[in-house]
Amino acid sequence: MGIGLNVKDSSIHDIKVHEGPEMSEMTTEILEQNLAKIVLVRLKGGKSLRGRLKGFDQHLNLVLEETEDTTNPESMKKLGLIIVRGDNVVLISPPPR
């Protein structure tokens, strides 16, 4: 939902208010470009995962395969195919271009 706001003598001309967990088109495009690629995911609580991005939805729920828990580099755990709830995602890092 967008709300227009006109303020005299201000650089603010338009304020967009978004309801719900909508993803931007740019976010969707970046994730689509990185399907089947290895991504790094940081979760709330500090856990880090590395896995192949198999799918995602508008809530940022992620399907990762060949996933490893990389929180402790000295003892990485293989997790295989997992679904990460979008509410827990803090950061997704695609591979370098």
Rosetta silent file (secondary structure, phi, psi, omega in degrees, C-alpha in Angstrom):
SEQUENCE: MGIGLNVKDSSIHDIKVHEGPEMSEMTTEILEQNLAKIVLVRLKGGKSLRGRLKGFDQHLNLVLEETEDTTNPESMKKLGLIIVRGDNVVLISPPPR
SCORE:     score description
SCORE:     0.000 S_00000001
   1 L     0.000  127.603  179.356    0.000    0.000    0.000 S_00000001
   2 E  -105.041  141.393  178.095    1.508    3.371   -0.977 S_00000001
   3 E  -124.746  126.525  176.221    0.744    6.651    0.779 S_00000001
   4 E   -88.239  140.597 -179.561    1.608   10.007   -0.787 S_00000001
   5 L  -136.331  121.148  176.052    2.718   12.774    1.563 S_00000001
   6 L  -104.087  122.466 -179.151    3.278   16.390    0.527 S_00000001
   7 L  -124.430  126.923  178.956    5.341   18.423    2.946 S_00000001
   8 L   -68.853  142.544  175.987    6.143   22.114    2.351 S_00000001
   9 L    53.741   40.932  179.215    9.827   23.069    2.347 S_00000001
  10 L  -140.723  153.150  178.622   10.973   19.469    2.726 S_00000001
  11 L   -84.033   -4.332  178.935   12.780   16.993    0.525 S_00000001
  12 L   -86.603  115.697 -179.456   10.261   14.300    1.477 S_00000001
  13 L  -114.807  -26.470 -175.595    7.688   14.071   -1.299 S_00000001
  14 E  -148.721  126.768  176.997    6.542   10.482   -1.197 S_00000001
  15 E  -116.462  127.723  178.051    6.557    7.922    1.560 S_00000001
  16 E   -99.704  128.027  176.341    5.852    4.286    0.733 S_00000001
  17 L  -112.513  123.460 -179.572    4.294    2.171    3.434 S_00000001
  18 L  -109.090  129.899  175.663    4.422   -1.580    2.861 S_00000001
  19 L  -101.939  136.507  178.276    2.172   -3.935    4.720 S_00000001
  20 L    84.441  172.435 -174.343    3.242   -7.531    5.102 S_00000001
  21 L   -88.697   53.054  179.974    6.520   -9.234    4.251 S_00000001
  22 L   -71.702  140.285  175.832    6.635   -8.330    0.555 S_00000001
  23 L   -93.514  146.608  176.885    9.988   -8.771   -1.131 S_00000001
  24 L   -71.627  159.489  177.635   11.274   -6.134   -3.476 S_00000001
  25 H   -61.306  -35.910 -179.722   11.642   -6.950   -7.143 S_00000001
  26 H   -64.962  -42.422  178.123   15.410   -6.593   -6.766 S_00000001
  27 H   -60.303  -47.172  179.390   15.508   -9.146   -3.952 S_00000001
  28 H   -60.157  -43.933 -178.649   13.480  -11.608   -6.019 S_00000001
  29 H   -62.910  -44.371  179.897   15.697  -11.044   -9.057 S_00000001
  30 H   -63.661  -44.474  179.296   18.915  -11.595   -7.090 S_00000001
  31 H   -64.535  -41.232  178.388   17.593  -14.778   -5.488 S_00000001
  32 H   -61.877  -39.699  179.051   16.341  -16.102   -8.857 S_00000001
  33 H   -65.422  -22.357 -176.008   19.770  -15.455  -10.404 S_00000001
  34 L  -106.795   11.227  173.024   21.358  -17.493   -7.613 S_00000001
  35 L   -60.507  139.608 -179.253   19.104  -20.562   -7.721 S_00000001
  36 L    72.336    9.637  176.615   21.247  -23.725   -7.823 S_00000001
  37 L  -110.945  158.702  178.460   24.254  -21.744   -6.530 S_00000001
  38 E   -76.711  127.791  177.094   25.950  -21.924   -3.148 S_00000001
  39 E  -123.981  155.710  173.581   24.836  -19.121   -0.800 S_00000001
  40 E  -104.349  134.979 -177.494   25.818  -18.179    2.722 S_00000001
  41 E  -127.441  126.982  174.637   22.962  -17.573    5.153 S_00000001
  42 E  -104.533  133.547 -177.538   23.241  -15.930    8.579 S_00000001
  43 E  -110.965  160.937  171.746   20.413  -16.629   11.024 S_00000001
  44 H   -55.045  144.516 -179.277   19.179  -14.947   14.190 S_00000001
  45 H    90.013   -5.758  174.593   21.214  -16.210   17.102 S_00000001
  46 H    93.804   -2.902  179.747   24.440  -16.163   15.067 S_00000001
  47 L   -68.870  140.945  177.879   24.148  -19.503   13.262 S_00000001
  48 E  -120.514  136.897  179.623   25.710  -19.565    9.778 S_00000001
  49 E  -126.671  149.331  172.011   24.754  -21.939    6.966 S_00000001
  50 E  -129.688  127.229 -179.526   26.195  -22.648    3.540 S_00000001
  51 E  -164.203  169.222  179.287   24.093  -24.484    0.988 S_00000001
  52 E   -85.125  122.180 -177.712   22.812  -24.647   -2.568 S_00000001
  53 E   -71.694  112.620 -178.652   19.730  -22.446   -2.992 S_00000001
  54 E   -98.727  -28.478 -179.616   16.999  -24.693   -4.341 S_00000001
  55 E  -173.047  166.863  178.506   13.992  -22.411   -3.766 S_00000001
  56 E  -158.753  165.221  176.050   12.460  -19.494   -1.875 S_00000001
  57 L  -133.326 -175.080 -175.458    9.113  -17.769   -1.392 S_00000001
  58 L   -66.848  -14.993  178.730    7.731  -14.302   -0.644 S_00000001
  59 L   -93.191    2.674 -176.705    8.341  -14.814    3.094 S_00000001
  60 L    68.938   19.828  167.728   12.045  -15.491    2.444 S_00000001
  61 L   -64.084  136.462 -176.158   11.618  -19.128    3.457 S_00000001
  62 E  -119.313  141.189  168.935   14.585  -20.869    1.848 S_00000001
  63 E  -107.585  118.729  179.744   15.093  -24.404    0.602 S_00000001
  64 E  -119.359  138.532  174.568   18.780  -25.284    0.765 S_00000001
  65 E  -118.624  162.379 -176.570   20.398  -28.546   -0.289 S_00000001
  66 E    54.224   38.059 -172.286   23.892  -29.854    0.475 S_00000001
  67 E   -81.593  142.483  174.075   23.712  -27.577    3.513 S_00000001
  68 E  -127.215  141.603  171.333   26.437  -27.286    6.126 S_00000001
  69 E   -83.752  111.821 -176.641   26.329  -25.506    9.486 S_00000001
  70 L  -105.384   18.633 -178.529   29.421  -23.289    9.270 S_00000001
  71 L   -57.535  -44.989  177.205   28.931  -21.526   12.612 S_00000001
  72 L  -113.739  102.376 -175.835   32.048  -23.210   13.995 S_00000001
  73 H   -58.887  -22.666 -178.885   34.568  -23.636   11.134 S_00000001
  74 H   -79.128  -19.598  178.631   36.519  -26.228   13.152 S_00000001
  75 H  -142.435   68.851  179.891   33.536  -28.604   13.379 S_00000001
  76 L   -70.085  141.694 -179.363   31.178  -28.017   10.448 S_00000001
  77 E  -111.285  133.253  175.153   28.062  -30.195   10.440 S_00000001
  78 E   -81.771  128.187 -178.082   26.429  -31.565    7.298 S_00000001
  79 E  -112.384  -18.588  179.819   22.675  -30.937    7.349 S_00000001
  80 E    73.524 -137.023 -178.639   21.700  -31.942    3.800 S_00000001
  81 E   -83.657  122.826 -179.632   18.326  -30.728    2.496 S_00000001
  82 E  -138.209  161.381  171.343   16.696  -28.199    4.831 S_00000001
  83 E  -116.815  126.450  179.280   13.995  -25.518    4.887 S_00000001
  84 E  -105.004  124.521  178.196   14.898  -22.282    6.668 S_00000001
  85 L   -70.214  130.429 -175.485   12.003  -20.196    7.958 S_00000001
  86 H   -56.570  -31.148  179.388   12.283  -16.663    6.586 S_00000001
  87 H   -59.755  -23.804 -176.955   11.690  -15.054   10.003 S_00000001
  88 H   -90.873  -10.585 -175.280   15.086  -16.379   11.081 S_00000001
  89 E   -79.764  126.298  176.741   17.091  -15.047    8.131 S_00000001
  90 E  -102.209  -38.370 -173.665   19.304  -12.049    8.868 S_00000001
  91 E  -152.067  141.280  171.149   21.517  -12.125    5.750 S_00000001
  92 E  -125.863  122.882 -179.460   21.851  -14.039    2.475 S_00000001
  93 E  -112.176  112.427  176.577   25.149  -13.707    0.653 S_00000001
  94 L   -73.094  165.389  178.875   25.208  -14.830   -2.976 S_00000001
  95 L   -66.931  157.090  177.363   28.485  -16.036   -4.507 S_00000001
  96 L   -62.201  147.715  179.654   30.862  -13.423   -5.942 S_00000001
  97 L   -82.806    0.000    0.000   30.174  -12.521   -9.578 S_00000001
